């Protein structure tokens, strides 16, 4: 509804008072393909992985790390 500042909660309340039925939308399902097996590196430094991690110390200070793995 263009031009009105109504949110979904107000519209739902207005629909529920006179017991009007809202359309139930079905969930769209994604078709999944069969996963491929993981590639095994043939020589060193061929495959790299990166990951960010965060944790908190006992005194409340937090820290972040960047982990880099290679195989």
mmCIF file of the N, C-alpha and C atoms, coordinates in Angstrom:
data_MODEL
# 
_entry.id   MODEL 
# 
loop_
_atom_site.group_PDB 
_atom_site.id 
_atom_site.type_symbol 
_atom_site.label_atom_id 
_atom_site.label_alt_id 
_atom_site.label_comp_id 
_atom_site.label_asym_id 
_atom_site.label_entity_id 
_atom_site.label_seq_id 
_atom_site.pdbx_PDB_ins_code 
_atom_site.Cartn_x 
_atom_site.Cartn_y 
_atom_site.Cartn_z 
_atom_site.occupancy 
_atom_site.B_iso_or_equiv 
_atom_site.pdbx_formal_charge 
_atom_site.auth_seq_id 
_atom_site.auth_comp_id 
_atom_site.auth_asym_id 
_atom_site.auth_atom_id 
_atom_site.pdbx_PDB_model_num 
ATOM 1   N N  . UNK A 1 1  ? 0.854   -1.166  0.000  1.00 0.00 ? 1  UNK A N  1 
ATOM 2   C CA . UNK A 1 1  ? 0.000   0.000   0.000  1.00 0.00 ? 1  UNK A CA 1 
ATOM 3   C C  . UNK A 1 1  ? 0.896   1.224   0.000  1.00 0.00 ? 1  UNK A C  1 
ATOM 4   N N  . UNK A 1 2  ? 0.911   1.877   -1.105 1.00 0.00 ? 2  UNK A N  1 
ATOM 5   C CA . UNK A 1 2  ? 1.806   3.004   -1.280 1.00 0.00 ? 2  UNK A CA 1 
ATOM 6   C C  . UNK A 1 2  ? 1.239   4.231   -0.566 1.00 0.00 ? 2  UNK A C  1 
ATOM 7   N N  . UNK A 1 3  ? 2.090   4.925   0.178  1.00 0.00 ? 3  UNK A N  1 
ATOM 8   C CA . UNK A 1 3  ? 1.684   6.155   0.823  1.00 0.00 ? 3  UNK A CA 1 
ATOM 9   C C  . UNK A 1 3  ? 1.222   5.992   2.260  1.00 0.00 ? 3  UNK A C  1 
ATOM 10  N N  . UNK A 1 4  ? 0.968   4.761   2.723  1.00 0.00 ? 4  UNK A N  1 
ATOM 11  C CA . UNK A 1 4  ? 0.554   4.543   4.097  1.00 0.00 ? 4  UNK A CA 1 
ATOM 12  C C  . UNK A 1 4  ? 1.736   4.069   4.924  1.00 0.00 ? 4  UNK A C  1 
ATOM 13  N N  . UNK A 1 5  ? 1.808   4.522   6.153  1.00 0.00 ? 5  UNK A N  1 
ATOM 14  C CA . UNK A 1 5  ? 2.897   4.140   7.048  1.00 0.00 ? 5  UNK A CA 1 
ATOM 15  C C  . UNK A 1 5  ? 2.443   3.032   7.984  1.00 0.00 ? 5  UNK A C  1 
ATOM 16  N N  . UNK A 1 6  ? 1.823   1.977   7.439  1.00 0.00 ? 6  UNK A N  1 
ATOM 17  C CA . UNK A 1 6  ? 1.386   0.856   8.251  1.00 0.00 ? 6  UNK A CA 1 
ATOM 18  C C  . UNK A 1 6  ? 2.432   -0.239  8.195  1.00 0.00 ? 6  UNK A C  1 
ATOM 19  N N  . UNK A 1 7  ? 2.631   -0.890  9.303  1.00 0.00 ? 7  UNK A N  1 
ATOM 20  C CA . UNK A 1 7  ? 3.546   -2.017  9.287  1.00 0.00 ? 7  UNK A CA 1 
ATOM 21  C C  . UNK A 1 7  ? 2.754   -3.316  9.328  1.00 0.00 ? 7  UNK A C  1 
ATOM 22  N N  . UNK A 1 8  ? 3.440   -4.433  9.226  1.00 0.00 ? 8  UNK A N  1 
ATOM 23  C CA . UNK A 1 8  ? 2.776   -5.728  9.134  1.00 0.00 ? 8  UNK A CA 1 
ATOM 24  C C  . UNK A 1 8  ? 2.005   -6.077  10.407 1.00 0.00 ? 8  UNK A C  1 
ATOM 25  N N  . UNK A 1 9  ? 2.448   -5.578  11.569 1.00 0.00 ? 9  UNK A N  1 
ATOM 26  C CA . UNK A 1 9  ? 1.738   -5.896  12.809 1.00 0.00 ? 9  UNK A CA 1 
ATOM 27  C C  . UNK A 1 9  ? 0.369   -5.222  12.856 1.00 0.00 ? 9  UNK A C  1 
ATOM 28  N N  . UNK A 1 10 ? 0.281   -3.996  12.371 1.00 0.00 ? 10 UNK A N  1 
ATOM 29  C CA . UNK A 1 10 ? -0.997  -3.301  12.367 1.00 0.00 ? 10 UNK A CA 1 
ATOM 30  C C  . UNK A 1 10 ? -1.969  -3.945  11.384 1.00 0.00 ? 10 UNK A C  1 
ATOM 31  N N  . UNK A 1 11 ? -1.455  -4.312  10.213 1.00 0.00 ? 11 UNK A N  1 
ATOM 32  C CA . UNK A 1 11 ? -2.306  -4.955  9.216  1.00 0.00 ? 11 UNK A CA 1 
ATOM 33  C C  . UNK A 1 11 ? -2.822  -6.282  9.748  1.00 0.00 ? 11 UNK A C  1 
ATOM 34  N N  . UNK A 1 12 ? -1.991  -7.046  10.425 1.00 0.00 ? 12 UNK A N  1 
ATOM 35  C CA . UNK A 1 12 ? -2.427  -8.327  10.987 1.00 0.00 ? 12 UNK A CA 1 
ATOM 36  C C  . UNK A 1 12 ? -3.511  -8.111  12.041 1.00 0.00 ? 12 UNK A C  1 
ATOM 37  N N  . UNK A 1 13 ? -3.357  -7.100  12.884 1.00 0.00 ? 13 UNK A N  1 
ATOM 38  C CA . UNK A 1 13 ? -4.357  -6.823  13.913 1.00 0.00 ? 13 UNK A CA 1 
ATOM 39  C C  . UNK A 1 13 ? -5.692  -6.444  13.279 1.00 0.00 ? 13 UNK A C  1 
ATOM 40  N N  . UNK A 1 14 ? -5.656  -5.641  12.228 1.00 0.00 ? 14 UNK A N  1 
ATOM 41  C CA . UNK A 1 14 ? -6.885  -5.229  11.549 1.00 0.00 ? 14 UNK A CA 1 
ATOM 42  C C  . UNK A 1 14 ? -7.558  -6.430  10.899 1.00 0.00 ? 14 UNK A C  1 
ATOM 43  N N  . UNK A 1 15 ? -6.775  -7.351  10.343 1.00 0.00 ? 15 UNK A N  1 
ATOM 44  C CA . UNK A 1 15 ? -7.351  -8.543  9.720  1.00 0.00 ? 15 UNK A CA 1 
ATOM 45  C C  . UNK A 1 15 ? -7.912  -9.511  10.762 1.00 0.00 ? 15 UNK A C  1 
ATOM 46  N N  . UNK A 1 16 ? -7.283  -9.600  11.928 1.00 0.00 ? 16 UNK A N  1 
ATOM 47  C CA . UNK A 1 16 ? -7.719  -10.579 12.931 1.00 0.00 ? 16 UNK A CA 1 
ATOM 48  C C  . UNK A 1 16 ? -8.978  -10.142 13.664 1.00 0.00 ? 16 UNK A C  1 
ATOM 49  N N  . UNK A 1 17 ? -9.227  -8.854  13.796 1.00 0.00 ? 17 UNK A N  1 
ATOM 50  C CA . UNK A 1 17 ? -10.415 -8.396  14.522 1.00 0.00 ? 17 UNK A CA 1 
ATOM 51  C C  . UNK A 1 17 ? -11.709 -8.908  13.875 1.00 0.00 ? 17 UNK A C  1 
ATOM 52  N N  . UNK A 1 18 ? -11.933 -8.739  12.558 1.00 0.00 ? 18 UNK A N  1 
ATOM 53  C CA . UNK A 1 18 ? -13.165 -9.291  11.958 1.00 0.00 ? 18 UNK A CA 1 
ATOM 54  C C  . UNK A 1 18 ? -13.010 -10.748 11.523 1.00 0.00 ? 18 UNK A C  1 
ATOM 55  N N  . UNK A 1 19 ? -11.916 -11.386 11.924 1.00 0.00 ? 19 UNK A N  1 
ATOM 56  C CA . UNK A 1 19 ? -11.626 -12.784 11.610 1.00 0.00 ? 19 UNK A CA 1 
ATOM 57  C C  . UNK A 1 19 ? -11.552 -13.045 10.114 1.00 0.00 ? 19 UNK A C  1 
ATOM 58  N N  . UNK A 1 20 ? -10.867 -12.161 9.403  1.00 0.00 ? 20 UNK A N  1 
ATOM 59  C CA . UNK A 1 20 ? -10.625 -12.368 7.977  1.00 0.00 ? 20 UNK A CA 1 
ATOM 60  C C  . UNK A 1 20 ? -9.431  -13.320 7.829  1.00 0.00 ? 20 UNK A C  1 
ATOM 61  N N  . UNK A 1 21 ? -9.476  -14.123 6.823  1.00 0.00 ? 21 UNK A N  1 
ATOM 62  C CA . UNK A 1 21 ? -8.391  -15.083 6.607  1.00 0.00 ? 21 UNK A CA 1 
ATOM 63  C C  . UNK A 1 21 ? -7.327  -14.461 5.716  1.00 0.00 ? 21 UNK A C  1 
ATOM 64  N N  . UNK A 1 22 ? -6.091  -14.605 6.143  1.00 0.00 ? 22 UNK A N  1 
ATOM 65  C CA . UNK A 1 22 ? -4.985  -14.173 5.308  1.00 0.00 ? 22 UNK A CA 1 
ATOM 66  C C  . UNK A 1 22 ? -4.500  -15.366 4.508  1.00 0.00 ? 22 UNK A C  1 
ATOM 67  N N  . UNK A 1 23 ? -3.961  -15.082 3.331  1.00 0.00 ? 23 UNK A N  1 
ATOM 68  C CA . UNK A 1 23 ? -3.448  -16.142 2.477  1.00 0.00 ? 23 UNK A CA 1 
ATOM 69  C C  . UNK A 1 23 ? -2.199  -16.735 3.113  1.00 0.00 ? 23 UNK A C  1 
ATOM 70  N N  . UNK A 1 24 ? -2.136  -18.052 3.196  1.00 0.00 ? 24 UNK A N  1 
ATOM 71  C CA . UNK A 1 24 ? -0.972  -18.738 3.738  1.00 0.00 ? 24 UNK A CA 1 
ATOM 72  C C  . UNK A 1 24 ? -0.037  -19.052 2.589  1.00 0.00 ? 24 UNK A C  1 
ATOM 73  N N  . UNK A 1 25 ? 1.174   -18.563 2.680  1.00 0.00 ? 25 UNK A N  1 
ATOM 74  C CA . UNK A 1 25 ? 2.146   -18.773 1.613  1.00 0.00 ? 25 UNK A CA 1 
ATOM 75  C C  . UNK A 1 25 ? 2.961   -20.025 1.912  1.00 0.00 ? 25 UNK A C  1 
ATOM 76  N N  . UNK A 1 26 ? 3.159   -20.836 0.906  1.00 0.00 ? 26 UNK A N  1 
ATOM 77  C CA . UNK A 1 26 ? 3.961   -22.036 1.087  1.00 0.00 ? 26 UNK A CA 1 
ATOM 78  C C  . UNK A 1 26 ? 5.439   -21.676 0.974  1.00 0.00 ? 26 UNK A C  1 
ATOM 79  N N  . UNK A 1 27 ? 6.271   -22.461 1.664  1.00 0.00 ? 27 UNK A N  1 
ATOM 80  C CA . UNK A 1 27 ? 7.702   -22.222 1.631  1.00 0.00 ? 27 UNK A CA 1 
ATOM 81  C C  . UNK A 1 27 ? 8.281   -22.759 0.330  1.00 0.00 ? 27 UNK A C  1 
ATOM 82  N N  . UNK A 1 28 ? 9.168   -21.976 -0.257 1.00 0.00 ? 28 UNK A N  1 
ATOM 83  C CA . UNK A 1 28 ? 9.826   -22.412 -1.473 1.00 0.00 ? 28 UNK A CA 1 
ATOM 84  C C  . UNK A 1 28 ? 11.019  -23.281 -1.081 1.00 0.00 ? 28 UNK A C  1 
ATOM 85  N N  . UNK A 1 29 ? 11.090  -24.445 -1.661 1.00 0.00 ? 29 UNK A N  1 
ATOM 86  C CA . UNK A 1 29 ? 12.172  -25.365 -1.342 1.00 0.00 ? 29 UNK A CA 1 
ATOM 87  C C  . UNK A 1 29 ? 13.191  -25.355 -2.472 1.00 0.00 ? 29 UNK A C  1 
ATOM 88  N N  . UNK A 1 30 ? 14.453  -25.312 -2.077 1.00 0.00 ? 30 UNK A N  1 
ATOM 89  C CA . UNK A 1 30 ? 15.532  -25.341 -3.043 1.00 0.00 ? 30 UNK A CA 1 
ATOM 90  C C  . UNK A 1 30 ? 15.907  -26.786 -3.329 1.00 0.00 ? 30 UNK A C  1 
ATOM 91  N N  . UNK A 1 31 ? 16.097  -27.098 -4.587 1.00 0.00 ? 31 UNK A N  1 
ATOM 92  C CA . UNK A 1 31 ? 16.537  -28.441 -4.925 1.00 0.00 ? 31 UNK A CA 1 
ATOM 93  C C  . UNK A 1 31 ? 18.042  -28.514 -4.738 1.00 0.00 ? 31 UNK A C  1 
ATOM 94  N N  . UNK A 1 32 ? 18.465  -29.520 -4.015 1.00 0.00 ? 32 UNK A N  1 
ATOM 95  C CA . UNK A 1 32 ? 19.886  -29.683 -3.737 1.00 0.00 ? 32 UNK A CA 1 
ATOM 96  C C  . UNK A 1 32 ? 20.471  -30.766 -4.621 1.00 0.00 ? 32 UNK A C  1 
ATOM 97  N N  . UNK A 1 33 ? 21.633  -30.474 -5.151 1.00 0.00 ? 33 UNK A N  1 
ATOM 98  C CA . UNK A 1 33 ? 22.337  -31.461 -5.947 1.00 0.00 ? 33 UNK A CA 1 
ATOM 99  C C  . UNK A 1 33 ? 23.177  -32.320 -5.014 1.00 0.00 ? 33 UNK A C  1 
ATOM 100 N N  . UNK A 1 34 ? 23.637  -33.454 -5.510 1.00 0.00 ? 34 UNK A N  1 
ATOM 101 C CA . UNK A 1 34 ? 24.490  -34.299 -4.682 1.00 0.00 ? 34 UNK A CA 1 
ATOM 102 C C  . UNK A 1 34 ? 25.829  -33.600 -4.488 1.00 0.00 ? 34 UNK A C  1 
ATOM 103 N N  . UNK A 1 35 ? 26.340  -33.575 -3.261 1.00 0.00 ? 35 UNK A N  1 
ATOM 104 C CA . UNK A 1 35 ? 27.606  -32.871 -3.023 1.00 0.00 ? 35 UNK A CA 1 
ATOM 105 C C  . UNK A 1 35 ? 28.786  -33.611 -3.657 1.00 0.00 ? 35 UNK A C  1 
ATOM 106 N N  . UNK A 1 36 ? 29.739  -32.822 -4.119 1.00 0.00 ? 36 UNK A N  1 
ATOM 107 C CA . UNK A 1 36 ? 30.952  -33.405 -4.698 1.00 0.00 ? 36 UNK A CA 1 
ATOM 108 C C  . UNK A 1 36 ? 31.911  -33.756 -3.570 1.00 0.00 ? 36 UNK A C  1 
ATOM 109 N N  . UNK A 1 37 ? 32.706  -34.794 -3.725 1.00 0.00 ? 37 UNK A N  1 
ATOM 110 C CA . UNK A 1 37 ? 33.683  -35.121 -2.682 1.00 0.00 ? 37 UNK A CA 1 
ATOM 111 C C  . UNK A 1 37 ? 34.745  -34.026 -2.583 1.00 0.00 ? 37 UNK A C  1 
ATOM 112 N N  . UNK A 1 38 ? 35.309  -33.867 -1.384 1.00 0.00 ? 38 UNK A N  1 
ATOM 113 C CA . UNK A 1 38 ? 36.329  -32.846 -1.167 1.00 0.00 ? 38 UNK A CA 1 
ATOM 114 C C  . UNK A 1 38 ? 37.576  -33.164 -1.974 1.00 0.00 ? 38 UNK A C  1 
ATOM 115 N N  . UNK A 1 39 ? 38.180  -32.106 -2.506 1.00 0.00 ? 39 UNK A N  1 
ATOM 116 C CA . UNK A 1 39 ? 39.393  -32.282 -3.305 1.00 0.00 ? 39 UNK A CA 1 
ATOM 117 C C  . UNK A 1 39 ? 40.585  -32.507 -2.382 1.00 0.00 ? 39 UNK A C  1 
ATOM 118 N N  . UNK A 1 40 ? 41.431  -33.449 -2.743 1.00 0.00 ? 40 UNK A N  1 
ATOM 119 C CA . UNK A 1 40 ? 42.637  -33.746 -1.966 1.00 0.00 ? 40 UNK A CA 1 
ATOM 120 C C  . UNK A 1 40 ? 43.806  -33.062 -2.670 1.00 0.00 ? 40 UNK A C  1 
ATOM 121 N N  . UNK A 1 41 ? 44.550  -32.185 -1.945 1.00 0.00 ? 41 UNK A N  1 
ATOM 122 C CA . UNK A 1 41 ? 45.671  -31.493 -2.597 1.00 0.00 ? 41 UNK A CA 1 
ATOM 123 C C  . UNK A 1 41 ? 46.784  -32.474 -2.972 1.00 0.00 ? 41 UNK A C  1 
ATOM 124 N N  . UNK A 1 42 ? 47.391  -32.229 -4.128 1.00 0.00 ? 42 UNK A N  1 
ATOM 125 C CA . UNK A 1 42 ? 48.445  -33.120 -4.619 1.00 0.00 ? 42 UNK A CA 1 
ATOM 126 C C  . UNK A 1 42 ? 49.836  -32.664 -4.200 1.00 0.00 ? 42 UNK A C  1 
ATOM 127 N N  . UNK A 1 43 ? 50.016  -31.368 -3.958 1.00 0.00 ? 43 UNK A N  1 
ATOM 128 C CA . UNK A 1 43 ? 51.319  -30.871 -3.532 1.00 0.00 ? 43 UNK A CA 1 
ATOM 129 C C  . UNK A 1 43 ? 51.120  -29.848 -2.416 1.00 0.00 ? 43 UNK A C  1 
ATOM 130 N N  . UNK A 1 44 ? 52.176  -29.550 -1.628 1.00 0.00 ? 44 UNK A N  1 
ATOM 131 C CA . UNK A 1 44 ? 52.049  -28.587 -0.527 1.00 0.00 ? 44 UNK A CA 1 
ATOM 132 C C  . UNK A 1 44 ? 51.676  -27.188 -1.017 1.00 0.00 ? 44 UNK A C  1 
ATOM 133 N N  . UNK A 1 45 ? 50.996  -26.440 -0.182 1.00 0.00 ? 45 UNK A N  1 
ATOM 134 C CA . UNK A 1 45 ? 50.568  -25.059 -0.437 1.00 0.00 ? 45 UNK A CA 1 
ATOM 135 C C  . UNK A 1 45 ? 49.619  -24.953 -1.630 1.00 0.00 ? 45 UNK A C  1 
ATOM 136 N N  . UNK A 1 46 ? 48.924  -26.004 -1.960 1.00 0.00 ? 46 UNK A N  1 
ATOM 137 C CA . UNK A 1 46 ? 47.976  -25.956 -3.064 1.00 0.00 ? 46 UNK A CA 1 
ATOM 138 C C  . UNK A 1 46 ? 46.599  -25.498 -2.585 1.00 0.00 ? 46 UNK A C  1 
ATOM 139 N N  . UNK A 1 47 ? 46.274  -25.779 -1.336 1.00 0.00 ? 47 UNK A N  1 
ATOM 140 C CA . UNK A 1 47 ? 44.952  -25.470 -0.810 1.00 0.00 ? 47 UNK A CA 1 
ATOM 141 C C  . UNK A 1 47 ? 45.089  -24.633 0.467  1.00 0.00 ? 47 UNK A C  1 
ATOM 142 N N  . UNK A 1 48 ? 44.345  -23.516 0.535  1.00 0.00 ? 48 UNK A N  1 
ATOM 143 C CA . UNK A 1 48 ? 44.378  -22.616 1.681  1.00 0.00 ? 48 UNK A CA 1 
ATOM 144 C C  . UNK A 1 48 ? 42.972  -22.478 2.258  1.00 0.00 ? 48 UNK A C  1 
ATOM 145 N N  . UNK A 1 49 ? 42.892  -22.287 3.573  1.00 0.00 ? 49 UNK A N  1 
ATOM 146 C CA . UNK A 1 49 ? 41.619  -22.044 4.242  1.00 0.00 ? 49 UNK A CA 1 
ATOM 147 C C  . UNK A 1 49 ? 41.801  -20.897 5.223  1.00 0.00 ? 49 UNK A C  1 
ATOM 148 N N  . UNK A 1 50 ? 40.806  -20.003 5.290  1.00 0.00 ? 50 UNK A N  1 
ATOM 149 C CA . UNK A 1 50 ? 40.845  -18.881 6.232  1.00 0.00 ? 50 UNK A CA 1 
ATOM 150 C C  . UNK A 1 50 ? 39.579  -18.901 7.071  1.00 0.00 ? 50 UNK A C  1 
ATOM 151 N N  . UNK A 1 51 ? 39.719  -18.443 8.334  1.00 0.00 ? 51 UNK A N  1 
ATOM 152 C CA . UNK A 1 51 ? 38.578  -18.410 9.227  1.00 0.00 ? 51 UNK A CA 1 
ATOM 153 C C  . UNK A 1 51 ? 38.814  -17.332 10.268 1.00 0.00 ? 51 UNK A C  1 
ATOM 154 N N  . UNK A 1 52 ? 37.777  -16.547 10.566 1.00 0.00 ? 52 UNK A N  1 
ATOM 155 C CA . UNK A 1 52 ? 37.839  -15.559 11.641 1.00 0.00 ? 52 UNK A CA 1 
ATOM 156 C C  . UNK A 1 52 ? 37.207  -16.165 12.880 1.00 0.00 ? 52 UNK A C  1 
ATOM 157 N N  . UNK A 1 53 ? 37.842  -15.949 14.027 1.00 0.00 ? 53 UNK A N  1 
ATOM 158 C CA . UNK A 1 53 ? 37.300  -16.428 15.294 1.00 0.00 ? 53 UNK A CA 1 
ATOM 159 C C  . UNK A 1 53 ? 37.329  -15.295 16.308 1.00 0.00 ? 53 UNK A C  1 
ATOM 160 N N  . UNK A 1 54 ? 36.426  -15.347 17.280 1.00 0.00 ? 54 UNK A N  1 
ATOM 161 C CA . UNK A 1 54 ? 36.377  -14.347 18.340 1.00 0.00 ? 54 UNK A CA 1 
ATOM 162 C C  . UNK A 1 54 ? 36.158  -15.063 19.660 1.00 0.00 ? 54 UNK A C  1 
ATOM 163 N N  . UNK A 1 55 ? 36.749  -14.531 20.711 1.00 0.00 ? 55 UNK A N  1 
ATOM 164 C CA . UNK A 1 55 ? 36.593  -15.109 22.038 1.00 0.00 ? 55 UNK A CA 1 
ATOM 165 C C  . UNK A 1 55 ? 36.713  -13.995 23.056 1.00 0.00 ? 55 UNK A C  1 
ATOM 166 N N  . UNK A 1 56 ? 36.519  -14.337 24.318 1.00 0.00 ? 56 UNK A N  1 
ATOM 167 C CA . UNK A 1 56 ? 36.554  -13.340 25.381 1.00 0.00 ? 56 UNK A CA 1 
ATOM 168 C C  . UNK A 1 56 ? 37.428  -13.862 26.510 1.00 0.00 ? 56 UNK A C  1 
ATOM 169 N N  . UNK A 1 57 ? 38.254  -12.980 27.052 1.00 0.00 ? 57 UNK A N  1 
ATOM 170 C CA . UNK A 1 57 ? 39.125  -13.331 28.163 1.00 0.00 ? 57 UNK A CA 1 
ATOM 171 C C  . UNK A 1 57 ? 38.329  -13.348 29.465 1.00 0.00 ? 57 UNK A C  1 
ATOM 172 N N  . UNK A 1 58 ? 38.948  -13.840 30.520 1.00 0.00 ? 58 UNK A N  1 
ATOM 173 C CA . UNK A 1 58 ? 38.287  -13.919 31.815 1.00 0.00 ? 58 UNK A CA 1 
ATOM 174 C C  . UNK A 1 58 ? 37.923  -12.564 32.388 1.00 0.00 ? 58 UNK A C  1 
ATOM 175 N N  . UNK A 1 59 ? 38.702  -11.531 32.053 1.00 0.00 ? 59 UNK A N  1 
ATOM 176 C CA . UNK A 1 59 ? 38.407  -10.194 32.589 1.00 0.00 ? 59 UNK A CA 1 
ATOM 177 C C  . UNK A 1 59 ? 37.421  -9.410  31.714 1.00 0.00 ? 59 UNK A C  1 
ATOM 178 N N  . UNK A 1 60 ? 36.852  -10.038 30.663 1.00 0.00 ? 60 UNK A N  1 
ATOM 179 C CA . UNK A 1 60 ? 35.831  -9.383  29.860 1.00 0.00 ? 60 UNK A CA 1 
ATOM 180 C C  . UNK A 1 60 ? 36.316  -8.802  28.550 1.00 0.00 ? 60 UNK A C  1 
ATOM 181 N N  . UNK A 1 61 ? 37.623  -8.729  28.351 1.00 0.00 ? 61 UNK A N  1 
ATOM 182 C CA . UNK A 1 61 ? 38.139  -8.187  27.096 1.00 0.00 ? 61 UNK A CA 1 
ATOM 183 C C  . UNK A 1 61 ? 37.972  -9.228  25.985 1.00 0.00 ? 61 UNK A C  1 
ATOM 184 N N  . UNK A 1 62 ? 37.575  -8.774  24.812 1.00 0.00 ? 62 UNK A N  1 
ATOM 185 C CA . UNK A 1 62 ? 37.393  -9.690  23.692 1.00 0.00 ? 62 UNK A CA 1 
ATOM 186 C C  . UNK A 1 62 ? 38.533  -9.518  22.695 1.00 0.00 ? 62 UNK A C  1 
ATOM 187 N N  . UNK A 1 63 ? 38.795  -10.571 21.954 1.00 0.00 ? 63 UNK A N  1 
ATOM 188 C CA . UNK A 1 63 ? 39.820  -10.517 20.925 1.00 0.00 ? 63 UNK A CA 1 
ATOM 189 C C  . UNK A 1 63 ? 39.366  -11.343 19.735 1.00 0.00 ? 63 UNK A C  1 
ATOM 190 N N  . UNK A 1 64 ? 39.905  -10.999 18.562 1.00 0.00 ? 64 UNK A N  1 
ATOM 191 C CA . UNK A 1 64 ? 39.574  -11.691 17.323 1.00 0.00 ? 64 UNK A CA 1 
ATOM 192 C C  . UNK A 1 64 ? 40.860  -12.209 16.698 1.00 0.00 ? 64 UNK A C  1 
ATOM 193 N N  . UNK A 1 65 ? 40.759  -13.353 16.033 1.00 0.00 ? 65 UNK A N  1 
ATOM 194 C CA . UNK A 1 65 ? 41.926  -13.926 15.362 1.00 0.00 ? 65 UNK A CA 1 
ATOM 195 C C  . UNK A 1 65 ? 41.552  -14.305 13.936 1.00 0.00 ? 65 UNK A C  1 
ATOM 196 N N  . UNK A 1 66 ? 42.551  -14.293 13.079 1.00 0.00 ? 66 UNK A N  1 
ATOM 197 C CA . UNK A 1 66 ? 42.419  -14.792 11.712 1.00 0.00 ? 66 UNK A CA 1 
ATOM 198 C C  . UNK A 1 66 ? 43.263  -16.033 11.617 1.00 0.00 ? 66 UNK A C  1 
ATOM 199 N N  . UNK A 1 67 ? 42.641  -17.165 11.381 1.00 0.00 ? 67 UNK A N  1 
ATOM 200 C CA . UNK A 1 67 ? 43.350  -18.436 11.278 1.00 0.00 ? 67 UNK A CA 1 
ATOM 201 C C  . UNK A 1 67 ? 43.525  -18.796 9.807  1.00 0.00 ? 67 UNK A C  1 
ATOM 202 N N  . UNK A 1 68 ? 44.745  -19.073 9.407  1.00 0.00 ? 68 UNK A N  1 
ATOM 203 C CA . UNK A 1 68 ? 45.053  -19.467 8.035  1.00 0.00 ? 68 UNK A CA 1 
ATOM 204 C C  . UNK A 1 68 ? 45.682  -20.846 8.086  1.00 0.00 ? 68 UNK A C  1 
ATOM 205 N N  . UNK A 1 69 ? 45.088  -21.771 7.354  1.00 0.00 ? 69 UNK A N  1 
ATOM 206 C CA . UNK A 1 69 ? 45.604  -23.141 7.278  1.00 0.00 ? 69 UNK A CA 1 
ATOM 207 C C  . UNK A 1 69 ? 45.950  -23.449 5.835  1.00 0.00 ? 69 UNK A C  1 
ATOM 208 N N  . UNK A 1 70 ? 47.021  -24.165 5.631  1.00 0.00 ? 70 UNK A N  1 
ATOM 209 C CA . UNK A 1 70 ? 47.340  -24.608 4.297  1.00 0.00 ? 70 UNK A CA 1 
ATOM 210 C C  . UNK A 1 70 ? 47.758  -26.068 4.355  1.00 0.00 ? 70 UNK A C  1 
ATOM 211 N N  . UNK A 1 71 ? 47.516  -26.721 3.258  1.00 0.00 ? 71 UNK A N  1 
ATOM 212 C CA . UNK A 1 71 ? 47.870  -28.140 3.204  1.00 0.00 ? 71 UNK A CA 1 
ATOM 213 C C  . UNK A 1 71 ? 48.406  -28.477 1.830  1.00 0.00 ? 71 UNK A C  1 
# 
